[in-house]
Amino acid sequence: MVQALEEIIPRDIPRAFQLLKEMNESVQQVTLLVDNMLARVKRGEVSTDKGLSFLEVKYHMLLSYLINLTYVVLRKCSGEKIEDDPAIDRLVEIRTVLEKMRPIDHKLKYQIDKLVKTAITGSTNSQDPSNFRANPANMISKLGEEEVSESGSEQEEPTGAKQDRTGVYVPPKLAAVHYDGDENKTDRQQRILERAKKRALNTSMIQELREEYLDTPMEITHESSKRAVLSHQRREREE
């Protein structure tokens, strides 16, 4: 076991020194970038008034995670104990929060990239798919114009007119329409004929009731005699 460790350690030392060198180079680049950014903010070249609080929280959590991780690595490299160290609990807590933030970050990624690109280039992409979707702001403005026009028309109405406009959108009522797409010409003619018969029957019944119960003189016409014959035939069938 000891011999195996002695073989592994010399083999990993060059790799460890290479990683430390890369870490030092990355730290120098990050330090230079942060110093330049801070200088621009202090000079007023970069405005931070209208930033995204979500990104601010995310970057603070990442920074705190790196600080605690560096502290744990330092203790391990120094040969000290890390068991029950508060930094371990803090790392677990930050990692959990970052995992919970990942779905939100994924949803906001497109909008954030779009805003950053617009801020850098100063123009928007005309072929952006989001430009072709509905804009609720335009819909609200149009509804406001309709309400203004309706209020103007209400003022022109007389005072006795019924005021039933409440500003709430009411969908138009659709009248039921008979579907006759499956009917042929013969069925349509038969339906029209039956409807005419029902209408004539109702008309004759009303006329008979009118002649029976009203005191007005009865007008003798060809149609009235025909109705009388039909009424007599119907009574015979009923008897």
MOCORLIN-V650046 format. One record per backbone hydrogen bond with DSSP energy under -1.0 kcal/mol. CO is the residue of the C=O (numbers start at 1). NH is the residue of the N-H. E is the energy in kcal/mol with one decimal. If there is no record, write none. Layout:
[[CO/NH/E] [CO/NH/E]]
//
This chain:
[[1/5/-2.2] [2/6/-2.3] [3/7/-1.6] [4/8/-2.0] [5/9/-2.7] [6/10/-1.0] [8/12/-1.8] [9/13/-1.4] [12/16/-2.4] [13/17/-2.4] [14/18/-2.0] [15/19/-2.2] [16/20/-2.3] [17/21/-2.0] [18/22/-2.2] [19/23/-2.4] [20/24/-2.2] [21/25/-2.1] [22/26/-2.4] [23/27/-2.6] [24/28/-2.1] [25/29/-2.0] [26/30/-2.6] [27/31/-2.6] [28/32/-2.3] [29/33/-2.4] [30/34/-2.7] [31/35/-2.4] [32/36/-2.2] [33/37/-2.2] [34/38/-2.7] [35/39/-2.1] [36/40/-2.1] [37/41/-2.2] [38/42/-2.4] [39/43/-1.8] [40/45/-2.2] [52/56/-1.9] [53/57/-2.4] [54/58/-2.3] [55/59/-2.7] [56/60/-2.0] [57/61/-2.3] [58/62/-2.3] [59/63/-2.4] [60/64/-2.4] [61/65/-2.3] [62/66/-2.4] [63/67/-2.2] [64/68/-2.3] [65/69/-2.5] [66/70/-2.5] [67/71/-1.9] [68/72/-2.1] [69/73/-2.5] [70/74/-2.4] [71/75/-2.1] [72/76/-2.2] [73/77/-2.7] [74/78/-1.6] [75/80/-2.7] [76/79/-1.1] [82/85/-1.6] [85/88/-1.4] [86/90/-2.1] [87/91/-2.2] [88/92/-2.2] [89/93/-2.3] [90/94/-2.5] [91/95/-2.5] [92/96/-2.0] [93/97/-2.1] [94/98/-2.5] [95/99/-2.0] [96/100/-1.9] [97/101/-1.7] [101/105/-2.5] [102/106/-2.3] [103/107/-1.8] [104/108/-2.0] [108/112/-2.6] [109/113/-2.7] [110/114/-2.2] [111/115/-2.3] [112/116/-2.6] [113/117/-2.4] [114/118/-2.3] [115/119/-2.4] [116/120/-1.9] [117/121/-2.8] [118/122/-2.3] [125/128/-1.4] [128/131/-1.8] [129/132/-1.5] [135/139/-1.4] [136/140/-2.2] [137/141/-2.0] [138/142/-2.1] [139/143/-2.2] [140/144/-2.2] [141/145/-2.0] [142/146/-2.2] [143/147/-2.3] [144/148/-2.1] [145/149/-2.4] [146/150/-2.5] [147/151/-2.6] [148/152/-2.0] [149/153/-2.1] [150/154/-2.1] [151/155/-1.6] [152/156/-1.1] [158/161/-1.4] [184/188/-1.9] [185/189/-2.2] [186/190/-2.3] [187/191/-2.3] [188/192/-2.2] [189/193/-2.3] [190/194/-2.3] [191/195/-2.1] [192/196/-2.1] [193/197/-2.2] [194/198/-2.3] [195/199/-2.2] [196/200/-2.5] [197/201/-2.6] [198/202/-2.5] [199/203/-2.2] [200/204/-2.5] [201/205/-2.4] [202/206/-2.2] [203/207/-2.2] [204/208/-2.4] [205/209/-2.4] [206/210/-2.3] [207/211/-2.4] [208/212/-2.0] [209/213/-2.2] [210/214/-2.0] [221/225/-2.1] [222/226/-1.8] [223/227/-2.5] [224/228/-2.1] [225/229/-2.1] [226/230/-2.2] [227/231/-2.5] [228/232/-2.4] [229/233/-2.4] [230/234/-2.3] [231/235/-2.2] [232/236/-2.1] [233/237/-2.0] [234/238/-2.1] [235/239/-2.2]]
//
